Amino acid sequence: MLLFLLSLAVLALGNLTLNLNCPSNCHCNGDLRTNFVVDCQGTPDIDRELLSRHLDSLLSNNRTYGHLRSLSIVNTPLTDVPRSVCRLTTLTQLDLDNSQLTKLPDNCFSHLKSLTTLTASRNKIEKLQDGLFDGLQELVSLNFSENHISQIGLHVFSNESDITNLRQIDLEFNNLTSLEPWPLVRGQLGTEQSIVTIRLDHNRISTFTNELGWKTNCSEKPGFVKVDLSWNDIRHIMALAKGWNFTSFSDLFCLFRFRQGRPSVRIFFPDSLSIVTALITRYTFYRLPSPSMISCRTVRATQNVLPFITQR
């Protein structure tokens, strides 16, 4: 009986400590030693500077360092990521959704070597700068949907030897207007069993650039990637072909290699366009009538495909 009462007392003390540590006007759940959630529930009149200092104090203690695996700081007025987050090197999941973040800190996430999932959707982030995710070889999923992103650093996603396990990149509902061929670079790291999925729908992409100097290489293994470019401002398929330096059908042969009757690279365009992929004299014609419906059919190059891809 005495042991039972002592256990209750310890539990009550732990809950009391948690309540005392939780920032005012926010709700906290979990345990600072394993999984912790701070949800300010969009409450107005929270002082963001005070909240940031409180979080730094809360997360900078011996119970947290070397233990915390999952952290959520959501529905807050924060415009910057608290610096204490950058020191939580045991984190595997970090959720910063639905706040007012305008930028992501340099020299921060690259310290979180165990991170597998990072989400900061529904914020006001304007760019993803080079170096953000360097060295995160365990990272599997990124979600920056519903932000204001108009710039992506040239080397954020283009290093084939870095972030090698990344399989999900969600950048839908942002302000991108141009695109480098980094989705194809990421696709080189995919497999038939683990396809790379990249969502770029609902942006303002109209041009394709190649400052990376990317070239099709038939000697490389085929890439496995699905890229959603629906609901953008792309007017003609040739914008991609010219921008990414597809100079011949042989380039398409190399890129869109078939596995079990399907191309390993699939790109979904706005409903006014289609993507033509090639293998010998057969082509698979993909069209996206709506975000929820995809249809495909095969046609012969000499019949319908050539007139389409050469139209102005």
KOLBANU-780950 format. One record per residue (C-alpha): residue number from 1; x, y, z. Coordinates in steps of 0.1 Angstrom, whole numbers. Example, Ala and Ser with C-alpha at 12.3 -4.5 7.8 and 13.67 -1.06 7.14 Angstrom:
+-----+-------+-------+-------+
!   k !     X !     Y !     Z !
+-----+-------+-------+-------+
!   1 !   123 !   -45 !    78 !
!   2 !   137 !   -11 !    71 !
+-----+-------+-------+-------+
END
This chain:
+-----+-------+-------+-------+
!   k !     X !     Y !     Z !
+-----+-------+-------+-------+
!   1 !     0 !     0 !     0 !
!   2 !    28 !    24 !     9 !
!   3 !    45 !    17 !   -25 !
!   4 !    12 !    24 !   -43 !
!   5 !     8 !    57 !   -25 !
!   6 !    43 !    67 !   -33 !
!   7 !    37 !    59 !   -70 !
!   8 !     6 !    81 !   -70 !
!   9 !    26 !   110 !   -53 !
!  10 !    53 !   107 !   -80 !
!  11 !    28 !   107 !  -108 !
!  12 !    10 !   138 !   -93 !
!  13 !    43 !   156 !   -89 !
!  14 !    51 !   149 !  -125 !
!  15 !    18 !   162 !  -137 !
!  16 !    21 !   193 !  -115 !
!  17 !    56 !   200 !  -129 !
!  18 !    43 !   196 !  -164 !
!  19 !    14 !   220 !  -158 !
!  20 !    38 !   245 !  -142 !
!  21 !    62 !   243 !  -171 !
!  22 !    35 !   247 !  -199 !
!  23 !    34 !   282 !  -214 !
!  24 !     4 !   302 !  -204 !
!  25 !   -26 !   300 !  -227 !
!  26 !   -12 !   268 !  -243 !
!  27 !   -20 !   232 !  -237 !
!  28 !     7 !   206 !  -231 !
!  29 !     6 !   168 !  -234 !
!  30 !    31 !   140 !  -230 !
!  31 !    64 !   136 !  -213 !
!  32 !    95 !   158 !  -218 !
!  33 !   115 !   126 !  -217 !
!  34 !    99 !   109 !  -247 !
!  35 !    71 !   127 !  -266 !
!  36 !    59 !   162 !  -259 !
!  37 !    32 !   185 !  -274 !
!  38 !    27 !   222 !  -270 !
!  39 !    -5 !   234 !  -286 !
!  40 !   -14 !   270 !  -282 !
!  41 !   -46 !   264 !  -301 !
!  42 !   -44 !   297 !  -320 !
!  43 !   -51 !   317 !  -289 !
!  44 !   -48 !   354 !  -295 !
!  45 !   -28 !   378 !  -275 !
!  46 !     1 !   354 !  -268 !
!  47 !    34 !   373 !  -266 !
!  48 !    56 !   355 !  -291 !
!  49 !    89 !   366 !  -275 !
!  50 !    78 !   354 !  -241 !
!  51 !    65 !   322 !  -256 !
!  52 !    99 !   316 !  -273 !
!  53 !   118 !   322 !  -241 !
!  54 !    95 !   300 !  -222 !
!  55 !    99 !   272 !  -247 !
!  56 !   137 !   276 !  -246 !
!  57 !   136 !   272 !  -209 !
!  58 !   113 !   243 !  -210 !
!  59 !   133 !   224 !  -235 !
!  60 !   167 !   232 !  -220 !
!  61 !   167 !   208 !  -191 !
!  62 !   183 !   175 !  -182 !
!  63 !   150 !   156 !  -186 !
!  64 !   149 !   166 !  -223 !
!  65 !   185 !   163 !  -236 !
!  66 !   194 !   129 !  -248 !
!  67 !   158 !   116 !  -244 !
!  68 !   131 !   134 !  -263 !
!  69 !   120 !   116 !  -294 !
!  70 !    90 !   135 !  -307 !
!  71 !    81 !   172 !  -303 !
!  72 !    51 !   192 !  -316 !
!  73 !    49 !   230 !  -312 !
!  74 !    17 !   239 !  -331 !
!  75 !    -9 !   266 !  -335 !
!  76 !    14 !   293 !  -321 !
!  77 !    22 !   329 !  -330 !
!  78 !    60 !   321 !  -333 !
!  79 !    78 !   336 !  -363 !
!  80 !   111 !   318 !  -356 !
!  81 !   119 !   283 !  -345 !
!  82 !   131 !   283 !  -309 !
!  83 !   169 !   278 !  -307 !
!  84 !   165 !   251 !  -281 !
!  85 !   149 !   228 !  -307 !
!  86 !   182 !   228 !  -326 !
!  87 !   199 !   211 !  -296 !
!  88 !   174 !   182 !  -293 !
!  89 !   197 !   157 !  -311 !
!  90 !   176 !   126 !  -303 !
!  91 !   144 !   139 !  -320 !
!  92 !   130 !   116 !  -347 !
!  93 !    98 !   136 !  -353 !
!  94 !    94 !   174 !  -353 !
!  95 !    60 !   191 !  -359 !
!  96 !    59 !   229 !  -363 !
!  97 !    25 !   231 !  -381 !
!  98 !     1 !   260 !  -382 !
!  99 !    21 !   288 !  -368 !
! 100 !    35 !   321 !  -382 !
! 101 !    71 !   309 !  -391 !
! 102 !    85 !   331 !  -418 !
! 103 !   119 !   314 !  -421 !
! 104 !   138 !   283 !  -410 !
! 105 !   170 !   287 !  -391 !
! 106 !   205 !   280 !  -405 !
! 107 !   227 !   255 !  -388 !
! 108 !   198 !   239 !  -369 !
! 109 !   181 !   208 !  -384 !
! 110 !   214 !   195 !  -396 !
! 111 !   222 !   187 !  -360 !
! 112 !   192 !   165 !  -356 !
! 113 !   208 !   134 !  -372 !
! 114 !   180 !   110 !  -360 !
! 115 !   152 !   130 !  -376 !
! 116 !   129 !   110 !  -398 !
! 117 !    99 !   134 !  -401 !
! 118 !    98 !   171 !  -403 !
! 119 !    66 !   191 !  -409 !
! 120 !    60 !   228 !  -409 !
! 121 !    29 !   232 !  -430 !
! 122 !     5 !   261 !  -428 !
! 123 !    31 !   287 !  -419 !
! 124 !    45 !   317 !  -438 !
! 125 !    79 !   304 !  -448 !
! 126 !    93 !   321 !  -479 !
! 127 !   123 !   300 !  -489 !
! 128 !   143 !   268 !  -483 !
! 129 !   179 !   278 !  -482 !
! 130 !   209 !   256 !  -489 !
! 131 !   222 !   236 !  -460 !
! 132 !   189 !   232 !  -442 !
! 133 !   189 !   194 !  -443 !
! 134 !   226 !   185 !  -448 !
! 135 !   236 !   152 !  -433 !
! 136 !   200 !   140 !  -424 !
! 137 !   204 !   105 !  -437 !
! 138 !   175 !    92 !  -417 !
! 139 !   150 !   118 !  -430 !
! 140 !   121 !   102 !  -448 !
! 141 !    94 !   128 !  -450 !
! 142 !    92 !   166 !  -454 !
! 143 !    60 !   186 !  -454 !
! 144 !    61 !   223 !  -461 !
! 145 !    27 !   226 !  -478 !
! 146 !     6 !   257 !  -475 !
! 147 !    35 !   282 !  -470 !
! 148 !    47 !   312 !  -491 !
! 149 !    78 !   294 !  -505 !
! 150 !    90 !   310 !  -537 !
! 151 !   127 !   300 !  -536 !
! 152 !   145 !   267 !  -531 !
! 153 !   183 !   268 !  -528 !
! 154 !   200 !   251 !  -557 !
! 155 !   216 !   224 !  -535 !
! 156 !   187 !   217 !  -511 !
! 157 !   176 !   186 !  -528 !
! 158 !   202 !   180 !  -556 !
! 159 !   229 !   161 !  -537 !
! 160 !   225 !   124 !  -545 !
! 161 !   248 !   115 !  -516 !
! 162 !   227 !   134 !  -490 !
! 163 !   193 !   129 !  -474 !
! 164 !   194 !    95 !  -492 !
! 165 !   163 !    81 !  -475 !
! 166 !   140 !   110 !  -483 !
! 167 !   108 !    96 !  -499 !
! 168 !    81 !   122 !  -493 !
! 169 !    84 !   159 !  -502 !
! 170 !    53 !   180 !  -499 !
! 171 !    55 !   215 !  -513 !
! 172 !    19 !   219 !  -525 !
! 173 !     1 !   253 !  -521 !
! 174 !    32 !   275 !  -523 !
! 175 !    45 !   303 !  -546 !
! 176 !    71 !   286 !  -567 !
! 177 !    73 !   299 !  -603 !
! 178 !   102 !   279 !  -617 !
! 179 !   117 !   244 !  -611 !
! 180 !   152 !   229 !  -614 !
! 181 !   154 !   192 !  -622 !
! 182 !   161 !   182 !  -586 !
! 183 !   130 !   159 !  -586 !
! 184 !   148 !   137 !  -611 !
! 185 !   179 !   137 !  -589 !
! 186 !   158 !   126 !  -559 !
! 187 !   142 !    99 !  -581 !
! 188 !   176 !    83 !  -586 !
! 189 !   174 !    73 !  -549 !
! 190 !   140 !    57 !  -552 !
! 191 !   134 !    20 !  -558 !
! 192 !   105 !     0 !  -571 !
! 193 !    95 !    -8 !  -535 !
! 194 !   101 !    27 !  -522 !
! 195 !    91 !    54 !  -548 !
! 196 !   100 !    90 !  -542 !
! 197 !    68 !   111 !  -541 !
! 198 !    70 !   149 !  -547 !
! 199 !    40 !   172 !  -545 !
! 200 !    44 !   205 !  -563 !
! 201 !     8 !   210 !  -572 !
! 202 !   -10 !   243 !  -566 !
! 203 !    20 !   265 !  -571 !
! 204 !    26 !   290 !  -599 !
! 205 !    53 !   271 !  -618 !
! 206 !    56 !   282 !  -655 !
! 207 !    93 !   278 !  -663 !
! 208 !   119 !   250 !  -660 !
! 209 !   155 !   259 !  -655 !
! 210 !   187 !   238 !  -653 !
! 211 !   214 !   257 !  -634 !
! 212 !   223 !   224 !  -619 !
! 213 !   236 !   213 !  -654 !
! 214 !   217 !   180 !  -650 !
! 215 !   219 !   156 !  -680 !
! 216 !   203 !   123 !  -688 !
! 217 !   226 !    94 !  -683 !
! 218 !   216 !    61 !  -697 !
! 219 !   243 !    43 !  -678 !
! 220 !   227 !    52 !  -644 !
! 221 !   201 !    31 !  -628 !
! 222 !   165 !    42 !  -636 !
! 223 !   149 !    66 !  -612 !
! 224 !   117 !    59 !  -594 !
! 225 !    97 !    91 !  -587 !
! 226 !    62 !   105 !  -589 !
! 227 !    60 !   142 !  -593 !
! 228 !    27 !   161 !  -592 !
! 229 !    27 !   194 !  -611 !
! 230 !   -10 !   198 !  -615 !
! 231 !   -26 !   231 !  -609 !
! 232 !     3 !   252 !  -620 !
! 233 !     8 !   277 !  -648 !
! 234 !    26 !   254 !  -673 !
! 235 !    14 !   262 !  -708 !
! 236 !    33 !   237 !  -729 !
! 237 !    51 !   204 !  -723 !
! 238 !    80 !   217 !  -743 !
! 239 !    88 !   242 !  -715 !
! 240 !   100 !   212 !  -695 !
! 241 !   117 !   195 !  -724 !
! 242 !   137 !   226 !  -733 !
! 243 !   143 !   238 !  -698 !
! 244 !   157 !   205 !  -686 !
! 245 !   177 !   199 !  -718 !
! 246 !   158 !   169 !  -733 !
! 247 !   173 !   173 !  -768 !
! 248 !   162 !   140 !  -783 !
! 249 !   139 !   110 !  -780 !
! 250 !   169 !    90 !  -767 !
! 251 !   169 !   113 !  -736 !
! 252 !   133 !   102 !  -730 !
! 253 !   141 !    66 !  -736 !
! 254 !   167 !    68 !  -708 !
! 255 !   145 !    88 !  -684 !
! 256 !   112 !    70 !  -687 !
! 257 !   123 !    34 !  -685 !
! 258 !    95 !     9 !  -680 !
! 259 !    91 !   -16 !  -652 !
! 260 !    63 !   -41 !  -654 !
! 261 !    45 !   -21 !  -681 !
! 262 !    48 !    13 !  -662 !
! 263 !    74 !    40 !  -665 !
! 264 !    96 !    44 !  -635 !
! 265 !    93 !    82 !  -637 !
! 266 !    58 !    97 !  -637 !
! 267 !    50 !   134 !  -639 !
! 268 !    15 !   147 !  -636 !
! 269 !     7 !   180 !  -653 !
! 270 !   -22 !   205 !  -653 !
! 271 !   -53 !   192 !  -670 !
! 272 !   -45 !   212 !  -701 !
! 273 !   -13 !   192 !  -707 !
! 274 !     0 !   157 !  -709 !
! 275 !    34 !   140 !  -705 !
! 276 !    47 !   117 !  -731 !
! 277 !    71 !    90 !  -721 !
! 278 !    89 !    68 !  -745 !
! 279 !   102 !    32 !  -749 !
! 280 !   111 !    21 !  -784 !
! 281 !    79 !    30 !  -805 !
! 282 !    55 !    29 !  -776 !
! 283 !    45 !    58 !  -754 !
! 284 !    24 !    61 !  -723 !
! 285 !     2 !    92 !  -723 !
! 286 !    -7 !   105 !  -688 !
! 287 !   -33 !   131 !  -682 !
! 288 !   -46 !   146 !  -649 !
! 289 !   -82 !   157 !  -655 !
! 290 !   -85 !   164 !  -618 !
! 291 !   -63 !   160 !  -587 !
! 292 !   -82 !   128 !  -578 !
! 293 !   -84 !   110 !  -611 !
! 294 !   -56 !    98 !  -634 !
! 295 !   -61 !    79 !  -666 !
! 296 !   -35 !    65 !  -691 !
! 297 !   -36 !    50 !  -725 !
! 298 !    -9 !    38 !  -749 !
! 299 !    -5 !    52 !  -784 !
! 300 !    20 !    48 !  -812 !
! 301 !    46 !    75 !  -818 !
! 302 !    38 !    77 !  -855 !
! 303 !     1 !    84 !  -849 !
! 304 !    -6 !   109 !  -821 !
! 305 !    25 !   116 !  -801 !
! 306 !    48 !   134 !  -825 !
! 307 !    23 !   160 !  -836 !
! 308 !    15 !   167 !  -800 !
! 309 !    50 !   173 !  -787 !
! 310 !    60 !   195 !  -816 !
! 311 !    30 !   218 !  -815 !
! 312 !    35 !   255 !  -806 !
+-----+-------+-------+-------+
END
